[in-house]
Amino acid sequence: MWGNSNGLVVRVEPLAGQPQAVPAGLRAVVGNETEVLAVYDRWSQADISFVVLDPVSLGPSDKTSVIGPTVSYDHAGFLAGMAAGLATSFGGVGLSPGGGEANEAFAAGFEEGVRYACPKCRVEHVPEPMRPPFGVDVVGIAPDPVSLGGDEAIGAPWLIVIGDPEMGSWVNRLAARIREAPEMLVGPAIEHLLDGSPGEMWAYTGENGGLRVEVVDRRAISPGRERLLREAEARLASGVLVIGGGE
């Protein structure tokens, strides 16, 4: 556990109903915006640091850092493209567009990720995953997908998604998802605050470990290929691998 390795004791307990006085030995509070606001006015004058997860209105301040909700969609696309490139058996990868502003950045990262994992693979535009072009056996779904195109069809491709979109019967074809990993950012965020650094906004990126590939079906991505994903995540976090800028 992060706290134990840094000489701190981590306690998991609800913030609502906490006493007026700051509990003895407390140095930092982590929670969502509602949880933090339950104690913020009473405890913010003490020497306490706050880390807020996916805030709606709270921003960083001298003693407060926020994690999310900003996502680096080019990094998410790169990881999704890597997963797709490793999952394909035929060398054909599709990308189904989304309806949000993040679509362009995700698409650029996706293509780069496919090329990184499978240089000979081709990437095709696939408006309807249930009707992929011949030879396309994996489709990446961009953020805020317009539609998955009805029920899962026989011979349907594997899907790579970001987050937890509504899958319906397509859940049986889910190969991997790109998820936000706030647990990877809490420790560094607290360390910065306790070191006396001002609070900051921590976006979910591949560089800071805030985006991770979760393999859902090992029929699509074997343990051996998953190791290649983990190696790429580590290279991205170490700065050796730079998205959009080569190596």
C-alpha positions as CSV (number, residue, x, y, z in Angstrom):
1,M,0.0,0.0,0.0
2,W,1.2,3.5,-0.9
3,G,0.9,4.9,2.6
4,N,2.8,2.1,4.3
5,S,5.7,2.5,1.9
6,N,5.9,6.2,2.7
7,G,5.6,6.0,6.4
8,L,2.0,7.0,6.6
9,V,-1.0,5.1,7.8
10,V,-4.0,5.0,5.4
11,R,-7.5,4.9,7.0
12,V,-10.6,4.3,4.9
13,E,-13.7,5.8,6.6
14,P,-16.6,8.1,5.6
15,L,-16.0,11.8,5.8
16,A,-19.6,12.7,6.6
17,G,-20.2,12.9,10.3
18,Q,-16.6,13.5,11.2
19,P,-15.9,15.6,14.3
20,Q,-15.4,19.4,14.3
21,A,-11.8,19.0,15.4
22,V,-9.2,17.5,13.1
23,P,-8.5,13.9,14.2
24,A,-5.0,13.6,15.7
25,G,-2.3,12.8,13.2
26,L,-4.4,13.4,10.1
27,R,-2.4,14.9,7.3
28,A,-4.4,14.4,4.1
29,V,-8.0,13.8,3.0
30,V,-9.0,12.0,-0.2
31,G,-12.5,11.8,-1.5
32,N,-14.9,12.9,-4.2
33,E,-16.2,16.5,-4.1
34,T,-19.2,15.8,-1.9
35,E,-17.2,13.9,0.6
36,V,-14.4,16.6,0.8
37,L,-16.9,19.4,1.1
38,A,-18.4,17.7,4.2
39,V,-15.2,18.6,6.1
40,Y,-13.5,21.2,4.0
41,D,-14.8,24.3,5.8
42,R,-14.0,22.9,9.2
43,W,-10.6,21.5,8.5
44,S,-9.1,23.7,5.7
45,Q,-7.6,26.1,8.3
46,A,-5.5,23.3,9.8
47,D,-2.4,21.8,8.2
48,I,-4.4,19.4,6.1
49,S,-4.0,18.6,2.4
50,F,-7.0,17.6,0.3
51,V,-7.1,15.5,-2.9
52,V,-10.5,15.7,-4.7
53,L,-11.4,13.0,-7.2
54,D,-13.3,14.0,-10.4
55,P,-14.5,17.4,-9.1
56,V,-17.4,19.3,-10.5
57,S,-16.7,22.8,-9.1
58,L,-13.6,22.5,-6.9
59,G,-10.2,23.4,-8.4
60,P,-6.6,23.3,-7.1
61,S,-5.5,25.7,-4.4
62,D,-2.5,26.0,-2.1
63,K,-3.5,22.8,-0.2
64,T,-5.9,21.1,-2.6
65,S,-5.1,19.0,-5.7
66,V,-7.7,17.6,-8.0
67,I,-7.6,14.3,-10.0
68,G,-9.6,14.4,-13.2
69,P,-12.0,14.6,-14.7
70,T,-9.8,15.8,-17.7
71,V,-8.7,12.9,-19.9
72,S,-5.8,12.9,-22.4
73,Y,-7.7,11.4,-25.3
74,D,-4.7,11.0,-27.5
75,H,-3.1,8.8,-24.8
76,A,-6.4,6.9,-24.4
77,G,-6.6,6.4,-28.1
78,F,-3.0,5.2,-28.3
79,L,-3.6,2.6,-25.6
80,A,-6.8,1.5,-27.3
81,G,-5.0,1.2,-30.6
82,M,-2.3,-0.9,-29.1
83,A,-4.8,-3.2,-27.6
84,A,-6.6,-3.5,-31.0
85,G,-3.3,-4.1,-32.8
86,L,-2.5,-6.9,-30.4
87,A,-6.0,-8.4,-30.6
88,T,-6.4,-8.7,-34.3
89,S,-5.8,-12.0,-36.0
90,F,-6.4,-10.8,-39.6
91,G,-4.5,-7.5,-39.5
92,G,-7.6,-5.4,-40.0
93,V,-8.5,-2.9,-37.3
94,G,-11.6,-0.6,-37.4
95,L,-12.4,2.6,-35.6
96,S,-16.0,3.5,-34.9
97,P,-16.3,7.3,-34.4
98,G,-17.8,9.0,-31.4
99,G,-19.9,12.1,-31.1
100,G,-17.8,14.1,-28.7
101,E,-15.1,16.7,-29.1
102,A,-12.5,14.2,-28.1
103,N,-13.0,12.2,-31.2
104,E,-10.2,13.7,-33.3
105,A,-7.5,13.3,-30.6
106,F,-8.7,9.8,-29.8
107,A,-8.6,8.8,-33.5
108,A,-5.1,10.2,-34.0
109,G,-3.8,8.3,-30.9
110,F,-5.6,5.2,-31.9
111,E,-4.0,5.0,-35.3
112,E,-0.6,5.6,-33.8
113,G,-1.2,2.9,-31.2
114,V,-2.2,0.3,-33.9
115,R,1.0,1.1,-35.9
116,Y,3.1,0.8,-32.8
117,A,1.7,-2.7,-31.9
118,C,1.2,-4.0,-35.4
119,P,3.1,-2.0,-38.1
120,K,1.6,-4.0,-40.9
121,C,-2.0,-3.7,-39.8
122,R,-4.5,-1.4,-41.6
123,V,-7.0,0.9,-39.9
124,E,-10.4,1.4,-41.5
125,H,-13.3,3.7,-40.7
126,V,-16.2,1.5,-39.4
127,P,-19.4,3.5,-38.8
128,E,-21.3,0.3,-37.7
129,P,-19.3,-2.3,-35.8
130,M,-21.9,-5.0,-36.7
131,R,-20.9,-4.5,-40.4
132,P,-17.1,-4.3,-40.4
133,P,-15.3,-4.5,-43.7
134,F,-13.9,-7.8,-44.8
135,G,-10.8,-8.8,-42.7
136,V,-11.5,-6.3,-39.9
137,D,-11.8,-8.4,-36.7
138,V,-11.2,-5.8,-34.0
139,V,-13.0,-2.4,-33.7
140,G,-12.1,0.5,-31.4
141,I,-15.0,2.5,-30.1
142,A,-14.3,6.2,-29.7
143,P,-15.6,8.2,-26.7
144,D,-19.3,8.9,-26.6
145,P,-20.2,6.4,-29.4
146,V,-23.2,7.2,-31.4
147,S,-24.3,3.6,-31.5
148,L,-22.9,0.1,-31.5
149,G,-25.3,-0.7,-34.4
150,G,-27.9,-3.1,-32.9
151,D,-27.4,-6.6,-31.5
152,E,-24.2,-8.6,-31.7
153,A,-24.0,-10.3,-35.1
154,I,-22.5,-13.7,-35.8
155,G,-18.8,-13.3,-36.4
156,A,-18.8,-9.9,-34.8
157,P,-15.4,-8.2,-34.2
158,W,-13.8,-7.8,-30.9
159,L,-14.3,-4.4,-29.3
160,I,-11.9,-2.0,-27.5
161,V,-13.7,0.7,-25.6
162,I,-12.9,3.6,-23.3
163,G,-14.7,3.7,-20.0
164,D,-18.0,1.9,-19.5
165,P,-20.3,2.6,-22.4
166,E,-23.6,0.8,-22.7
167,M,-22.7,-2.5,-24.3
168,G,-25.9,-4.5,-24.4
169,S,-25.3,-7.9,-26.0
170,W,-21.9,-6.7,-27.3
171,V,-20.5,-7.2,-23.8
172,N,-19.6,-10.7,-25.1
173,R,-17.3,-9.3,-27.6
174,L,-15.5,-6.9,-25.3
175,A,-11.7,-7.5,-25.6
176,A,-10.4,-4.6,-23.5
177,R,-11.3,-1.3,-22.1
178,I,-9.2,1.8,-21.3
179,R,-10.0,3.0,-17.8
180,E,-9.2,5.9,-15.6
181,A,-6.9,4.9,-12.7
182,P,-7.2,7.5,-10.0
183,E,-5.6,5.0,-7.5
184,M,-2.3,5.5,-9.5
185,L,-2.4,9.3,-8.9
186,V,-3.5,9.7,-5.3
187,G,-0.1,8.8,-3.8
188,P,1.9,11.2,-6.0
189,A,-0.7,14.0,-5.5
190,I,-0.5,13.7,-1.7
191,E,3.3,13.5,-1.8
192,H,3.5,16.8,-3.7
193,L,1.2,18.5,-1.3
194,L,3.0,17.2,1.8
195,D,6.3,18.4,0.3
196,G,4.9,21.9,0.4
197,S,4.2,22.2,-3.3
198,P,1.0,24.0,-4.3
199,G,-2.0,22.0,-5.4
200,E,-2.4,21.1,-9.0
201,M,-4.8,19.5,-11.5
202,W,-3.9,15.9,-12.3
203,A,-5.3,14.8,-15.7
204,Y,-5.7,11.2,-16.6
205,T,-2.9,10.5,-19.0
206,G,-0.7,7.6,-20.0
207,E,2.4,9.5,-18.9
208,N,1.4,9.6,-15.2
209,G,-0.2,6.2,-15.1
210,G,-3.7,7.6,-14.9
211,L,-4.9,5.6,-17.9
212,R,-4.6,1.8,-18.0
213,V,-5.6,-1.0,-20.3
214,E,-7.9,-3.5,-18.7
215,V,-7.9,-6.8,-20.6
216,V,-11.4,-8.3,-20.4
217,D,-11.3,-11.4,-22.5
218,R,-8.0,-13.4,-22.8
219,R,-9.3,-15.1,-25.9
220,A,-8.7,-11.8,-27.7
221,I,-5.5,-10.7,-25.9
222,S,-3.4,-13.5,-24.5
223,P,-1.2,-13.1,-21.3
224,G,1.8,-12.9,-23.6
225,R,0.4,-10.1,-25.6
226,E,-0.8,-8.4,-22.4
227,R,2.8,-8.2,-21.3
228,L,3.5,-6.1,-24.4
229,L,0.8,-3.7,-23.3
230,R,2.3,-3.4,-19.8
231,E,5.7,-2.8,-21.3
232,A,4.3,0.0,-23.4
233,E,2.5,1.5,-20.4
234,A,5.8,1.5,-18.5
235,R,7.6,3.1,-21.5
236,L,5.0,5.8,-21.7
237,A,5.1,6.5,-18.0
238,S,8.9,6.7,-18.1
239,G,9.0,9.2,-20.9
240,V,10.8,6.8,-23.3
241,L,7.7,6.5,-25.4
242,V,6.2,9.8,-26.6
243,I,2.9,9.8,-28.3
244,G,2.9,12.0,-31.3
245,G,6.6,12.4,-31.2
246,G,8.1,9.0,-31.7
247,E,10.7,7.7,-29.3
